[in-house]
Amino acid sequence: MRTLTSFFGFLILIALIIRLIWWILGVTALVVLFCVVRGQMRAARARADADARRAAQIAARAEQQHRWVLRGDERGVYGEYPVADLRGPE
């Protein structure tokens, strides 16, 4: 008797899936779409944070070089690179 009940329960489940297949597929598509959009938003937020950090680093270097210029240090004009020797060979 238990096997027969399980079999009929399985048949009812299959009938419900067949009857509601479009609803099931629609809900599945919405869930997948939600997950994809959420992932894209997280990636965009991570890129924006990285861009903000990079801009802050550039601003900090520019501020340091500006302070060097105000003190008369050549590194403020040429950055952290050595001054080029433009005199040529002698």
C-alpha positions as YAML, in Angstrom:
chain: A
units: angstrom
residues:
- id: 1
  name: MET
  ca: [0.00, 0.00, 0.00]
- id: 2
  name: ARG
  ca: [2.84, 2.41, 0.82]
- id: 3
  name: THR
  ca: [4.42, 1.86, -2.59]
- id: 4
  name: LEU
  ca: [1.12, 2.59, -4.33]
- id: 5
  name: THR
  ca: [0.70, 5.82, -2.33]
- id: 6
  name: SER
  ca: [4.24, 6.93, -3.22]
- id: 7
  name: PHE
  ca: [3.58, 6.14, -6.88]
- id: 8
  name: PHE
  ca: [0.36, 8.21, -6.94]
- id: 9
  name: GLY
  ca: [2.11, 11.04, -5.10]
- id: 10
  name: PHE
  ca: [4.86, 10.97, -7.72]
- id: 11
  name: LEU
  ca: [2.26, 11.06, -10.52]
- id: 12
  name: ILE
  ca: [0.52, 14.04, -8.93]
- id: 13
  name: LEU
  ca: [3.86, 15.83, -8.64]
- id: 14
  name: ILE
  ca: [4.62, 15.18, -12.31]
- id: 15
  name: ALA
  ca: [1.12, 16.41, -13.26]
- id: 16
  name: LEU
  ca: [1.65, 19.63, -11.26]
- id: 17
  name: ILE
  ca: [5.03, 20.21, -12.89]
- id: 18
  name: ILE
  ca: [3.53, 19.70, -16.35]
- id: 19
  name: ARG
  ca: [0.59, 21.96, -15.56]
- id: 20
  name: LEU
  ca: [2.71, 24.74, -14.01]
- id: 21
  name: ILE
  ca: [5.85, 24.42, -16.17]
- id: 22
  name: TRP
  ca: [5.60, 28.00, -17.52]
- id: 23
  name: TRP
  ca: [5.25, 29.44, -14.02]
- id: 24
  name: ILE
  ca: [8.19, 27.37, -12.82]
- id: 25
  name: LEU
  ca: [10.33, 28.48, -15.78]
- id: 26
  name: GLY
  ca: [9.29, 32.11, -15.29]
- id: 27
  name: VAL
  ca: [10.20, 32.11, -11.61]
- id: 28
  name: THR
  ca: [13.49, 30.36, -12.38]
- id: 29
  name: ALA
  ca: [14.30, 32.98, -15.02]
- id: 30
  name: LEU
  ca: [13.52, 35.80, -12.58]
- id: 31
  name: VAL
  ca: [15.75, 34.28, -9.91]
- id: 32
  name: VAL
  ca: [18.62, 33.86, -12.38]
- id: 33
  name: LEU
  ca: [18.13, 37.42, -13.64]
- id: 34
  name: PHE
  ca: [18.16, 38.73, -10.07]
- id: 35
  name: CYS
  ca: [21.42, 36.89, -9.31]
- id: 36
  name: VAL
  ca: [23.08, 38.17, -12.50]
- id: 37
  name: VAL
  ca: [22.04, 41.79, -11.86]
- id: 38
  name: ARG
  ca: [23.21, 41.59, -8.24]
- id: 39
  name: GLY
  ca: [26.58, 40.24, -9.38]
- id: 40
  name: GLN
  ca: [26.93, 43.02, -11.95]
- id: 41
  name: MET
  ca: [26.11, 45.64, -9.34]
- id: 42
  name: ARG
  ca: [28.71, 44.22, -6.96]
- id: 43
  name: ALA
  ca: [31.31, 44.23, -9.74]
- id: 44
  name: ALA
  ca: [30.46, 47.83, -10.66]
- id: 45
  name: ARG
  ca: [30.73, 48.87, -7.00]
- id: 46
  name: ALA
  ca: [34.12, 47.15, -6.72]
- id: 47
  name: ARG
  ca: [35.35, 48.95, -9.87]
- id: 48
  name: ALA
  ca: [34.12, 52.30, -8.52]
- id: 49
  name: ASP
  ca: [35.88, 51.68, -5.21]
- id: 50
  name: ALA
  ca: [39.10, 50.77, -7.03]
- id: 51
  name: ASP
  ca: [38.86, 53.93, -9.16]
- id: 52
  name: ALA
  ca: [38.31, 56.04, -6.05]
- id: 53
  name: ARG
  ca: [41.36, 54.49, -4.35]
- id: 54
  name: ARG
  ca: [43.48, 55.08, -7.46]
- id: 55
  name: ALA
  ca: [42.31, 58.72, -7.66]
- id: 56
  name: ALA
  ca: [43.12, 59.21, -3.97]
- id: 57
  name: GLN
  ca: [46.62, 57.81, -4.52]
- id: 58
  name: ILE
  ca: [47.20, 60.14, -7.47]
- id: 59
  name: ALA
  ca: [45.94, 63.12, -5.46]
- id: 60
  name: ALA
  ca: [48.23, 62.22, -2.56]
- id: 61
  name: ARG
  ca: [51.25, 61.99, -4.89]
- id: 62
  name: ALA
  ca: [50.33, 65.33, -6.51]
- id: 63
  name: GLU
  ca: [50.01, 66.95, -3.09]
- id: 64
  name: GLN
  ca: [53.43, 65.59, -2.06]
- id: 65
  name: GLN
  ca: [55.02, 66.87, -5.27]
- id: 66
  name: HIS
  ca: [53.36, 70.26, -4.76]
- id: 67
  name: ARG
  ca: [54.88, 70.48, -1.29]
- id: 68
  name: TRP
  ca: [58.27, 69.61, -2.80]
- id: 69
  name: VAL
  ca: [57.91, 72.42, -5.36]
- id: 70
  name: LEU
  ca: [57.07, 74.89, -2.61]
- id: 71
  name: ARG
  ca: [60.28, 73.86, -0.80]
- id: 72
  name: GLY
  ca: [62.34, 74.15, -4.00]
- id: 73
  name: ASP
  ca: [62.96, 70.40, -4.32]
- id: 74
  name: GLU
  ca: [63.46, 69.20, -7.94]
- id: 75
  name: ARG
  ca: [61.42, 66.06, -7.25]
- id: 76
  name: GLY
  ca: [58.34, 68.29, -7.24]
- id: 77
  name: VAL
  ca: [58.94, 69.28, -10.86]
- id: 78
  name: TYR
  ca: [60.22, 66.00, -12.26]
- id: 79
  name: GLY
  ca: [58.42, 63.57, -9.97]
- id: 80
  name: GLU
  ca: [60.31, 60.71, -8.41]
- id: 81
  name: TYR
  ca: [62.41, 60.22, -11.52]
- id: 82
  name: PRO
  ca: [65.97, 61.52, -11.88]
- id: 83
  name: VAL
  ca: [66.51, 64.74, -13.81]
- id: 84
  name: ALA
  ca: [67.49, 64.03, -17.43]
- id: 85
  name: ASP
  ca: [70.91, 65.21, -18.54]
- id: 86
  name: LEU
  ca: [70.16, 67.21, -21.68]
- id: 87
  name: ARG
  ca: [73.68, 68.53, -22.23]
- id: 88
  name: GLY
  ca: [74.64, 65.56, -24.39]
- id: 89
  name: PRO
  ca: [78.10, 63.99, -24.69]
- id: 90
  name: GLU
  ca: [81.05, 66.30, -24.16]
...
